[in-house]
Amino acid sequence: MKKDYPRYTLRIPKTMMAKLSYIADFNGRTKNKEIEMIIRRHIYDYERSYGTIPLPATLDEDDD
């Protein structure tokens, strides 16, 4: 079932997109899933250093 995720337009240089595409292919992921993995890792590292980021009660944490 497709989830109703919010959309966000990302603007990056073509060279960076080409390198991201290469890495995503290497890891067997789509570019979108590769970006999601990078963001997930960044959030994990941040929370490990500074503690859990509080979320508004209206958000469903099952979207992780």
ABEGO torsion letter per residue (X at the ends): XBBBBBBBBBBBBAAAAAAAAAAAAAAGBBAAAAAAAAAAAAAAAAAAAAEBBBBBAABBAAAX
